[in-house]
Amino acid sequence: MGLGKAAVRWPASGTNVIELEALGASATGEVDGAAVAINSSGVIVGNVRKYDGAGQFLADSPVRWDALGQLTELDHPGGLATVDGVNAA
């Protein structure tokens, strides 16, 4: 696990925590993210800090992790955006 506050999930069949992918890390290796909601299909939405390859902060971004943990940054034209829920399907 990395440094900072990472978004995580626990599988239904176990107790081992799984750290969800982030959008880069700070120059000191820290990530900052939060899983906010999960639906019955295992899709998770949340918010993470986005960093460039040099570790410079770029933006707070809304994201989606599919049931396999693959990360997708959600489009957020016009700047700051957050998510606070996900539909049932």
Backbone as JSON, one array per atom type, in Angstrom:
{
  "sequence": "MGLGKAAVRWPASGTNVIELEALGASATGEVDGAAVAINSSGVIVGNVRKYDGAGQFLADSPVRWDALGQLTELDHPGGLATVDGVNAA",
  "N": [[0.83, -1.18, 0.0], [0.33, 2.28, -0.61], [1.39, 5.59, 0.45], [-0.55, 7.99, 2.28], [-4.09, 8.74, 1.81], [-5.85, 6.27, 0.57], [-8.3, 5.03, -1.75], [-10.24, 2.19, -1.04], [-11.38, -1.27, -1.18], [-13.24, -4.03, 0.11], [-13.39, -7.41, -0.63], [-16.38, -9.35, -1.13], [-16.09, -11.96, -0.35], [-14.03, -12.12, 1.49], [-11.6, -10.79, 3.87], [-9.42, -9.28, 3.31], [-8.06, -6.2, 2.51], [-8.26, -4.27, -0.48], [-6.39, -2.05, -2.27], [-7.48, 0.56, -4.28], [-6.79, 1.71, -7.59], [-5.09, 4.81, -8.27], [-4.83, 8.21, -9.56], [-2.03, 8.76, -10.23], [0.68, 9.93, -8.1], [1.85, 12.04, -5.43], [4.92, 14.01, -5.29], [6.18, 12.98, -3.09], [5.22, 10.46, -2.97], [2.64, 10.11, -2.05], [-0.87, 9.35, -2.16], [-4.26, 10.41, -2.63], [-7.44, 9.69, -2.05], [-10.9, 8.64, -2.21], [-13.32, 6.17, -1.93], [-16.7, 6.38, -2.61], [-19.28, 5.33, -3.09], [-20.87, 2.17, -3.83], [-22.31, -0.13, -6.13], [-24.66, -2.88, -6.71], [-23.48, -4.3, -8.75], [-20.84, -4.1, -8.32], [-19.55, -1.81, -9.11], [-17.74, 1.04, -8.33], [-17.74, 4.4, -7.24], [-15.96, 7.46, -6.78], [-13.67, 9.92, -5.5], [-10.55, 11.3, -6.41], [-7.22, 12.65, -6.05], [-5.42, 14.05, -8.72], [-2.26, 13.63, -10.17], [0.64, 14.72, -12.02], [3.34, 13.17, -13.95], [5.6, 14.04, -12.61], [4.77, 14.34, -10.06], [3.33, 16.59, -9.43], [0.47, 18.29, -8.27], [-2.58, 18.21, -10.05], [-5.45, 18.22, -10.24], [-8.59, 17.71, -8.47], [-10.41, 14.85, -9.03], [-13.38, 13.24, -10.23], [-14.04, 9.76, -10.21], [-14.42, 6.37, -11.5], [-14.46, 2.99, -10.62], [-14.44, -0.15, -12.09], [-15.96, -3.44, -11.6], [-13.73, -5.05, -11.55], [-11.78, -3.41, -10.66], [-10.65, -1.6, -12.42], [-9.73, 1.65, -13.27], [-11.46, 4.61, -14.24], [-11.31, 7.89, -15.23], [-13.73, 10.33, -14.73], [-15.42, 12.52, -16.91], [-15.21, 15.98, -16.4], [-15.99, 18.78, -17.2], [-15.11, 22.21, -16.98], [-13.93, 22.4, -14.49], [-13.86, 21.9, -10.96], [-15.31, 18.97, -9.67], [-17.28, 16.5, -8.05], [-18.29, 13.2, -6.98], [-21.11, 11.58, -5.51], [-22.65, 9.34, -5.4], [-23.94, 6.27, -6.92], [-25.72, 4.65, -9.55], [-28.05, 1.83, -9.46], [-27.48, -0.12, -11.38]],
  "CA": [[0.0, 0.0, 0.0], [1.07, 3.53, -0.69], [1.25, 6.59, 1.51], [-1.7, 8.87, 2.13], [-5.43, 8.19, 1.96], [-6.21, 5.58, -0.67], [-9.61, 4.39, -1.84], [-10.11, 0.75, -0.89], [-12.58, -2.1, -1.14], [-13.1, -5.36, 0.68], [-14.2, -8.35, -1.41], [-17.48, -9.97, -0.37], [-15.69, -13.29, 0.12], [-12.84, -12.1, 2.31], [-11.36, -9.66, 4.75], [-8.21, -8.58, 2.88], [-8.35, -4.93, 1.86], [-7.67, -4.07, -1.79], [-6.24, -0.64, -2.57], [-7.9, 0.88, -5.63], [-5.86, 2.51, -8.37], [-5.2, 6.26, -8.17], [-4.37, 8.96, -10.73], [-0.69, 9.23, -9.93], [1.04, 10.18, -6.71], [2.63, 13.28, -5.2], [6.36, 13.84, -5.37], [6.6, 12.19, -1.94], [4.61, 9.13, -3.07], [1.32, 10.05, -1.42], [-2.09, 9.39, -2.95], [-5.38, 10.92, -1.85], [-8.66, 9.3, -2.72], [-11.97, 8.08, -1.39], [-14.44, 5.48, -2.56], [-17.88, 7.01, -2.01], [-20.46, 4.47, -3.2], [-20.73, 0.95, -4.62], [-23.62, -0.71, -6.45], [-24.73, -4.34, -6.64], [-22.62, -4.86, -9.79], [-19.46, -3.93, -7.9], [-19.01, -0.55, -9.62], [-17.47, 1.99, -7.25], [-17.41, 5.77, -7.64], [-15.28, 8.2, -5.73], [-12.91, 11.12, -5.85], [-9.11, 11.17, -6.17], [-6.35, 13.74, -6.51], [-4.67, 13.68, -9.91], [-0.9, 14.17, -10.22], [1.37, 14.43, -13.25], [4.45, 12.24, -13.77], [6.59, 14.61, -11.68], [4.17, 14.43, -8.73], [2.68, 17.89, -9.22], [-0.98, 18.2, -8.2], [-3.28, 18.78, -11.19], [-6.88, 18.46, -10.0], [-9.4, 16.69, -7.8], [-11.17, 14.28, -10.13], [-14.33, 12.16, -9.98], [-13.61, 8.54, -10.89], [-15.22, 5.15, -11.42], [-13.73, 1.74, -10.7], [-15.36, -1.23, -12.43], [-15.94, -4.54, -10.65], [-12.38, -5.61, -11.52], [-10.89, -2.4, -10.11], [-10.1, -0.73, -13.45], [-10.05, 3.06, -13.01], [-11.81, 5.53, -15.32], [-11.54, 9.27, -14.79], [-14.97, 10.83, -15.28], [-15.33, 13.85, -17.53], [-15.69, 17.05, -15.52], [-15.68, 20.06, -17.83], [-15.35, 23.42, -16.19], [-13.23, 22.45, -13.21], [-14.1, 21.05, -9.81], [-16.49, 18.11, -9.68], [-17.19, 15.35, -7.16], [-19.42, 12.29, -7.07], [-21.58, 11.18, -4.19], [-23.5, 8.16, -5.47], [-23.91, 5.5, -8.16], [-27.02, 4.0, -9.73], [-28.11, 0.43, -9.09], [-27.05, -1.07, -12.41]],
  "C": [[0.88, 1.25, 0.0], [0.88, 4.39, 0.54], [0.0, 7.41, 1.26], [-3.01, 8.15, 2.36], [-5.84, 7.57, 0.63], [-7.65, 5.07, -0.6], [-9.4, 2.89, -1.79], [-11.45, 0.05, -1.01], [-12.24, -3.4, -0.45], [-13.95, -6.3, -0.16], [-15.26, -9.01, -0.52], [-17.06, -11.29, 0.25], [-14.47, -13.28, 1.04], [-12.72, -10.87, 3.17], [-10.11, -8.88, 4.38], [-8.57, -7.33, 2.09], [-7.61, -4.87, 0.52], [-7.62, -2.57, -2.05], [-6.6, -0.4, -4.03], [-6.91, 1.83, -6.28], [-6.14, 4.0, -8.19], [-4.74, 6.9, -9.48], [-3.02, 9.6, -10.43], [-0.49, 9.43, -8.45], [1.83, 11.47, -6.62], [4.12, 12.98, -5.31], [6.92, 13.02, -4.2], [5.96, 10.81, -1.91], [3.24, 9.0, -2.45], [0.21, 10.08, -2.46], [-3.18, 9.94, -2.04], [-6.64, 10.58, -2.61], [-9.67, 8.73, -1.74], [-12.99, 7.4, -2.28], [-15.69, 5.96, -1.84], [-19.09, 6.09, -2.01], [-20.14, 3.27, -4.06], [-22.13, 0.43, -4.93], [-23.54, -2.23, -6.45], [-23.9, -5.04, -7.71], [-21.14, -4.73, -9.44], [-18.79, -2.69, -8.44], [-18.9, 0.42, -8.45], [-17.23, 3.36, -7.86], [-16.76, 6.47, -6.46], [-14.55, 9.4, -6.29], [-11.45, 10.89, -5.51], [-8.4, 12.44, -6.61], [-5.55, 13.22, -7.68], [-3.33, 14.4, -9.91], [-0.27, 13.86, -11.58], [2.55, 13.5, -12.93], [5.53, 12.73, -12.83], [6.04, 14.75, -10.27], [3.54, 15.76, -8.42], [1.16, 17.71, -9.25], [-1.61, 18.89, -9.42], [-4.73, 19.13, -10.88], [-7.45, 17.39, -9.07], [-10.36, 16.16, -8.86], [-12.17, 13.22, -9.66], [-13.92, 10.94, -10.8], [-14.61, 7.4, -10.68], [-14.26, 3.97, -11.49], [-14.74, 0.65, -11.06], [-15.2, -2.36, -11.43], [-14.57, -5.2, -10.53], [-11.34, -4.63, -10.99], [-10.24, -1.5, -11.14], [-10.63, 0.69, -13.27], [-10.39, 3.8, -14.29], [-12.03, 6.9, -14.71], [-12.79, 9.78, -15.49], [-14.78, 12.25, -15.81], [-15.91, 14.89, -16.58], [-15.31, 18.4, -16.12], [-15.95, 21.23, -16.88], [-14.74, 23.4, -14.82], [-13.7, 21.45, -12.2], [-15.39, 20.25, -9.94], [-16.24, 16.96, -8.69], [-18.39, 14.44, -7.44], [-19.84, 11.92, -5.66], [-22.53, 10.0, -4.24], [-23.37, 7.49, -6.83], [-25.26, 4.8, -8.3], [-26.92, 2.5, -9.48], [-27.54, -0.51, -10.13], [-25.66, -0.83, -12.88]]
}
